[in-house]
């Protein structure tokens, strides 16, 4: 599969996901914050909700599971040895790769994701308050963040939190060695010689939206730094042509503003979903428009993202998360990923059913509301509607801090006629 992401909304032809497993449950109230959660998830409920999400995706597109692909590349001894060495060095357990190499590829795939219990066979480990020698990857089912497709490239994320770095190591290994994907890999941590590397560079997929093949909207957030965005700018400067980057500053707190896709996502060629208090209301968070014309950079401020997009010839009507009547309702539904919709194709999106005021606003704008259960049972079909919202249960998944866009890493989308 040739990686090709030239929009947020083109028909989805390939996507990477991870079905949450025991790694989601292996936390306590004491370490939930360290795991980047504000609460503990009930796996049995979250798994049932996730099954609706993955079920719809499997009906619509080609789906790749991380655990299965990881097991596949671990069958190759040279790759297995190199990957284990890199992970063990990162995790501060050098030498452990030799013991881990004794496991089968299937067993090892599970351990690298779900964690390895600490053996208390010496005094240091006996006295340790840690349960795991290798901590579980609690956030892996948010596959959006460790890597992001931009045109024919996959940018390997440089995560702001150390607890998520192993995700990028695993994703990069899969992209390089699975024999499934054809792509050019870019790494902010290992840029080409002519690009200066800044240690402050961080960039995560939730902050990167490809609107058109030469138009990008990127969040400057608690997880993506200006230096990380500069990495993208420097790469684009090497290419001929005109490119547009719109940078939106985001609040550092609360955690519901962790990424841009929690306040702005695309629905169709003519509409977007917004959290109005950040995108439109008076606030200190700037919108910056950057034009790169054959290597020359021009930077200016704009009132908001939709206004800046008009400079590129894209005119999107905003649909308001939580409806237009009540700021408290907007805030409540934004907290539960009310903006975080994933487009399956232009005008056909998937999101949580709990955000009823957002769904009402979408319905007012011509979107039919369809339950995921009806799609899965065959009662309804995505193709029967020009514009629709597929709703999945999200009472538990939403507590993890993300929605369908967060839970997906698109690899390929068809071209969009603007």
VOVEX-99581 format. One record per residue: x, y, z of N, C-alpha, C in turn; residue in three letters. Coordinates in steps of 0.2 Angstrom, whole numbers, plus 5000, padded with zeros to 4 digits. Example, Ala and Ser with C-alpha at 12.3 -4.5 7.8 and 13.67 -1.06 7.14 Angstrom:
2
506649725039506249785039506649845039Ala;506449895035506849955036506450005039Ser;
***
This chain:
418
500449945000500050005000500450065000Unk;500350104995500750174995500450224999Unk;500750245004500450295009500350365005Unk;499750385006499550445002498950485006Unk;499150535010498650575014498650645011Unk;498250665007498150725004497550765006Unk;497250745011496650775014496450745021Unk;496050775024495750745030495150705029Unk;494850715023494150685021494150635015Unk;494650635011494650585006494450515008Unk;494050475004493850405006494450365009Unk;494350345015494850305018494950235015Unk;495650225013495750165010496250115014Unk;496550145019496950105024497050145030Unk;497050105036497050135043497350085048Unk;497850115052498150075057497750085064Unk;497550035067497250045074497549995079Unk;497350005085497549955090496949945095Unk;496749875095496149865099496449865107Unk;496149905111496349905118496349835121Unk;496849825125496849755129497049775136Unk;497349725140497449725147497949795149Unk;498249815144498749875145498249935147Unk;497649935145497149995147496949985155Unk;496949925157496749915164497249915169Unk;497849905167498449895171498749965173Unk;498250005177498450065180498050075187Unk;498250115191497850135197497750205197Unk;497350235202497250305203497850335204Unk;498350305207498950335209499450345203Unk;499450305198499850305192499450325186Unk;498850345186498450365180498650425177Unk;498850475181499150535179499750525175Unk;500150485178500850475174500750435168Unk;500150395167499950365161499650415156Unk;499550475158499150525154498450515154Unk;498150485159497450475160497150525166Unk;496550545165496250575171495850535175Unk;495750475172495250425175495450355173Unk;495250305176495350235175494750205170Unk;494950165165494450145161494250075163Unk;493650055162493349985163493449955156Unk;493949905155494049875149493449835146Unk;493049805150492549765147492049805143Unk;491949865146491449915143491849945137Unk;492449975138492850005133492949955127Unk;493049895128493149845122492549835118Unk;491949835121491349835118491149895113Unk;491349955116491250015112491750015107Unk;492349995108492849995103492749945097Unk;492349895099492149845094491649875089Unk;491249925091490849955086491249995081Unk;491750035084492250075080492550035075Unk;492949985077493349945073492849905068Unk;492249885070491849855066491649895060Unk;491449955061491250005056491850015051Unk;492450025054493050025049493149965045Unk;493049905048493249845044492749835038Unk;492149865039491649865034491749915028Unk;492149965030492250025025492950025022Unk;493449995025494150005023494549955025Unk;495249955023495749905025496049925031Unk;495949875036496149895043496849855045Unk;497249885048497949855050497949855058Unk;498049805061498149805068498849805070Unk;499049845075499749855077500049785080Unk;499649755084499849695088500049645083Unk;499649635078499749585073500349595068Unk;500349665066500949685062501549675066Unk;501549695072502149695076502449615077Unk;501949575078502149505078502449475072Unk;502149505066502449485060503149505059Unk;503349565060504049585059504549555064Unk;504249535070504649505075504849435073Unk;504549405068504749345065505449345062Unk;505649405060506349415057506849425062Unk;507349385063507749385069508149445069Unk;508449475063508849535063508449595066Unk;507749595063507349655065507149645073Unk;507049585075506849575082507449595087Unk;508049575085508649595089508749665090Unk;508649705084508749775084508249815087Unk;507549785087507049825090507049815097Unk;507249755100507249745107507849785110Unk;508349785106508949825109508749895110Unk;508449925105508249995105507750005111Unk;507249965111506749975117507049965124Unk;507449915125507749905131508249965133Unk;508549995128508950055130508550105132Unk;508050125128507550175130507250165136Unk;507050105138506750095145507150085151Unk;507850095149508350085155508450015158Unk;508349965153508449895155508949865150Unk;509549895149509949865144510149795146Unk;510249755141510349685142509749635143Unk;509249665144508549625145508349595138Unk;508649625133508449605126508549535125Unk;509149505128509349435127508749395130Unk;508549405136508049365139507349375135Unk;507149435133506549445129506549405122Unk;507149395120507249365113507049295113Unk;506949265119506849195120506049185119Unk;505649235119504949225118504749225111Unk;504249195109503949185102503749255100Unk;503749265093503549335091502849355093Unk;502349305094501749325096501749345103Unk;502049305108502149315115502449385116Unk;502949395112503349465113502949525111Unk;502549515105502149565103501649595109Unk;501349545113500949555118501349595124Unk;501949565125502349595131502549665130Unk;502749675124502949745122502449795123Unk;501749775122501249815122500949815129Unk;500849755132500449755138500849755145Unk;501549755144501949765149502249695152Unk;502849705156503149645159503149655166Unk;502949615170502949615178503649615180Unk;503849655185504449655188504549595192Unk;505149565191505349505195505749525201Unk;505449515207505749545213506349485216Unk;506849485212507349435214507949465216Unk;507949525218508549565221508249615226Unk;508649645230508449695235508149755232Unk;508449775226508249835223507549825220Unk;507449775217506749765214506249745219Unk;506449715225506049695230505749755233Unk;506149805234505949865237505649915232Unk;505649905226505349945221504649955222Unk;504350015221503650025221503250015214Unk;503749995209503449985202503149915202Unk;502649905198502349835197502749805191Unk;502849855186503149825179503849845178Unk;504249795175504849815173504849855166Unk;504349835162504249865156503449885156Unk;503349955157502649975158502249965152Unk;501549955154501149945148501050015144Unk;500850005138500750055133500050075134Unk;499850115139499150135140498850175135Unk;499250205131498950255126498950225119Unk;499150165118499250145111498650145107Unk;498050135110497450135105497350205102Unk;497650255105497650325101498250325096Unk;498050285091498650275086498750335082Unk;498350385082498450445078499150485080Unk;499350475086499950525088500650495086Unk;500750435086501450415085501750425078Unk;501350435073501550445067500950475063Unk;501150515058500650555054500850555047Unk;500350545043500350545035500250615033Unk;500750635029500750705025500950685018Unk;500450695014500550675007500850605006Unk;501450595003501750525003502250505008Unk;502250555014502750545019502350515025Unk;502750485030502550465036503050505041Unk;502750555045503250585050503150545056Unk;503750525059503750485065503650535071Unk;503150535075503050585080503650585085Unk;503750645088504250655093503850675099Unk;503750625103503250635109503450675114Unk;502950715117503150765122503250725129Unk;502950665130502950625136503350565135Unk;503850555139504250495138503850425138Unk;503350425142502950365143502650345136Unk;502650385131502350365124502950355119Unk;503550365121504050355116504150285113Unk;503950235117504050165114503550155108Unk;502950195109502450185103502750205097Unk;503150255097503450285090504050235088Unk;504350205093504850155091504550095087Unk;503950065090503650015087503350035080Unk;502950085080502650105074503150115068Unk;503750145070504250155065504550085062Unk;504650045067504849975065504349945060Unk;503649945062503149915057503149955050Unk;503250015050503150055044503750035039Unk;504350025043504950005039505049935037Unk;504749895041504949815040504349775039Unk;503749795038503149755037503049725030Unk;503449755025503349735018502649755016Unk;502249795019501549815017501549885014Unk;501949925017501849995016502450025012Unk;502250075007502850105004502750185005Unk;503250205009503250275011503950305012Unk;503950375012504550405014504550425021Unk;504950405026504950415033505350475035Unk;505050525038505350575041505350575049Unk;505950595052505950595059506250655062Unk;505850695066506150755069506750745073Unk;506750685076507350665080507950645076Unk;507950635070508450615066508350655059Unk;508450715059508250755052508850745048Unk;508750765041509350765037509850815038Unk;510450805036511050845038510850925037Unk;510550945032510451015031509951045035Unk;509551005039509051035043509351035051Unk;509351085054509651095061509151065065Unk;509351025070508850985075508851025081Unk;508251035084508151075090507951025095Unk;508251015101508050965106507350985108Unk;507151045107506451055110505851035105Unk;506051005100505550985095505150925097Unk;504550935097504050885098503450895093Unk;503150835091502650845086502250775087Unk;501550785087501150725088500550735083Unk;500350675081499850675075499150705077Unk;498950705083498350745084498350815083Unk;498950845082499050915081499050925073Unk;499150875069499250885062498650865057Unk;498350915054497850905049498050925042Unk;497950875038498050895031497450915028Unk;497350975026496750995023496750985015Unk;497250995012497350985005498050965004Unk;498250944998498950924997499450974999Unk;499251034999499751095000499551135006Unk;499051115009498751155015498751115021Unk;499051135027499051105033498851145039Unk;498451125043498351155049498651115055Unk;499051155059499451125064499351155071Unk;499251115076499151145083499851155086Unk;499951215089500451225094500251215101Unk;500351165104500051135110500551115115Unk;500251085120500651065126501051005123Unk;500850975117501150915115501550925108Unk;501450985105501850995098502151065099Unk;502751075099503151135100503251175094Unk;503351235094503551275088504151245084Unk;504551225088505151195085504951125081Unk;504451095083504251035079503951055073Unk;503551115073503251135067503751165062Unk;504251195065504851215061505151165057Unk;505151105060505451045056505051035050Unk;504351035050503951025044504051085039Unk;504151145042504251205038504951195034Unk;505451175037506051165034506051115029Unk;505651055030505651005025505251035019Unk;504751075020504351095014504751155010Unk;505151185013505551235010506051205005Unk;506151145005506651105000506251094994Unk;505551094994505251074988504951134984Unk;504951134978504651184973503851184974Unk;503651244973502851254974502751294980Unk;502051304981501751344986501451304991Unk;501551314998501351275003501051325008Unk;500551305012500151345017500151305023Unk;500351335029500351305035499951355040Unk;499351335043499051375048499151345054Unk;499451385059499651365066499151395070Unk;498851355075498351375080498651365087Unk;498751415090498951405097498351375101Unk;498551335106498051305111498251315118Unk;497751315122497851315129498251255132Unk;498651275137499051215140498651175145Unk;498151195147497651165152496951185150Unk;496451145151496451075154496651025149Unk;496750955150496950905146496550895140Unk;495850925140495450915134495650955128Unk;496151005129496451035124497151015121Unk;497250945123497850915122498150925115Unk;497650915110497850925103497350965099Unk;497550985093497151025089496450995087Unk;496550925086495850895084495350885089Unk;495550915095495050925100494650985100Unk;494851035095494451095094494351105087Unk;494551075082494451085075494551015071Unk;494050995067494150945063493750955056Unk;493950925051493550935044493050885044Unk;492450905041491950855039491850845032Unk;491950895028491750895021492150945017Unk;492050955011492451005007492151075008Unk;491551075012491251145013491151155021Unk;491351105025491151115032491651085037Unk;491651115043492151095048491751095055Unk;492051055059491751055066492251095071Unk;491951145075492451185079492151185086Unk;492651195091492451215097492551295098Unk;491951325098491851395096492351445101Unk;492351425108492751475112493451485110Unk;493751425107494451435105494551455098Unk;494151435094494151455086493951525085Unk;493351545088493051605086493051665092Unk;492951645098492851695103493551725105Unk;493451785107494051825109494451785114Unk;495151775113495551735118496251755116Unk;496751735120497451755119497751705114Unk;497451655111497751605107497751625100Unk;498351635097498451665090498351605085Unk;498151635079498051595073498651625068Unk;499051585066499651615062499651575055Unk;499651615050499651595043500351595040Unk;500651545038501351535035501251515028Unk;501551555023501551535016502251525014Unk;502351465011503051445009503051445001Unk;503351494998503351494991504051484988Unk;504151424985504751404982505351414987Unk;505251394994505751404999505751465003Unk;505351515000505351585004504751585009Unk;504851605015504351605020504051665022Unk;503351675022503051735024502551715030Unk;502551755035502151735041501751795043Unk;501151785045500651835047500151805051Unk;499851855055499251825060498551835056Unk;498151785058497451795055496951785061Unk;496351805060495851805065495651735068Unk;495651685063495451615065495651565059Unk;495551505060495751455055495351455049Unk;494651455050494251465043494451525039Unk;494551585043494751645039495351635035Unk;495851605039496551595036496451545030Unk;496051495030495951445025495651475019Unk;495251525019495051565014495551595009Unk;496151605012496651635008496951575004Unk;496851515005497051465001496551434996Unk;495951474996495351454992494951394995Unk;494951385001494551335005494051375009Unk;493451365008492951405012492451345016Unk;492651345022492251295027491751325031Unk;491151305031490651325036490751295042Unk;490751335048490851295054490251265057Unk;490251205060489751175064489951175071Unk;489551195076489751215082489751145087Unk;490251125090490251075095489851095101Unk;489351055103488851075109488351115107Unk;488251135100487751185098487951255100Unk;487451295098487551375099487251405105Unk;486851365109486451405114486851415120Unk;487251365122487451365129488251345130Unk;488651395133489351385133489551325138Unk;489151315143489251255147489151185143Unk;488651185139488551125135489151115130Unk;489351175127489951165123490551135126Unk;490651165132491251145136491151075138Unk;490651055140490550985142490650935136Unk;490350945130490450905125491150905122Unk;491450965122492150965120492550925124Unk;492450925131492850875135492750805134Unk;492150785131492050715129492150705121Unk;492650735119492850735112492350745107Unk;491950795108491350815104491550845097Unk;492250865096492450885090492850835086Unk;493050785090493550735088493150675083Unk;492950695077492650655072493150635067Unk;493050575065493450545059493050545053Unk;493350575048493050565041493150505038Unk;492650465036492750405032492850425024Unk;492450475022492450505016492150565016Unk;492150605011491850675011491150675014Unk;490950705019490350715022490050655026Unk;490550605027490350545031490850535036Unk;490550545042491050545048490750495054Unk;491250485058491050445064491250475070Unk;490850475076490950505082490550475088Unk;490650505094490250475099489550495100Unk;489150445102488350455102488250505108Unk;488650505113488450545119488450615118Unk;488750645113488750715112488150735108Unk;487550735111486950745108486850815105Unk;487050865108486950935106487450945099Unk;487950915099488450915093488050875088Unk;487750825089487450785084486850825081Unk;486450855086485850895084486150945079Unk;486650985080486951035076487151005069Unk;487450945069487650915063487050895059Unk;486450875062485850855059485550915055Unk;485550975059485351035056485751055050Unk;486351035049486751055044486750995038Unk;486250955039486150905033486450835034Unk;486650825040486950755041486450705044Unk;486350655041485950595044486350565050Unk;485950545055486250515061486150445060Unk;486650395060486550325060486950295065Unk;486650245069486950205074487450155071Unk;488050155074488550105072488250035072Unk;487750015077487449955077487049935071Unk;486749985068486349975062486749965056Unk;487349995056487849985051488049905051Unk;488249885057488549825058488049765057Unk;487349785058486849725058486649725050Unk;486749775046486549775040485949815039Unk;485649845044485049885043485149955040Unk;485749975040485850035036486550035033Unk;486650075028487250075024487550145023Unk;488150155024488550215023488350245016Unk;488350205011488350225004487650245003Unk;487150235007486450265006486350335007Unk;486850365010486850435012487350475009Unk;487150535007487650585004488150615010Unk;487750635016488050655022487750625028Unk;488250595032487950555038488550555043Unk;488250545049488650535055488550465058Unk;489050425059488950365062489150365069Unk;488650345073488850355081488950295084Unk;489550295088489750235092489650255099Unk;489550205103489450215111490150235113Unk;490150285118490750315120490750335128Unk;490350295132490350315139490950305142Unk;491350245140491950235143492550255139Unk;492550245132493150265128493250335129Unk;492750385129492850455129493250475136Unk;493250435141493550445147494350445146Unk;494550405141495250405139495550465137Unk;495150515134495350575132495450585125Unk;495050545121495050555114494450515110Unk;494350535104493850505100494050465094Unk;493650455089493850415083494450445079Unk;494550505079495150535075495750515079Unk;495750515086496250495090496450425089Unk;495950385088495950315088496150285081Unk;496350325077496550295070497150335067Unk;497550295063498050325059497950305052Unk;497650355048497550345041498250335037Unk;498250295033498750275028498650305021Unk;498050295019497950315012497250345011Unk;497150395008496450425006496450434999Unk;495850434996495750454989495850524988Unk;495950544982495950624980495250654981Unk;495250714983494650754984494550804979Unk;493950814976493850864971493550924975Unk;493950974975493851034979493451084975Unk;
***
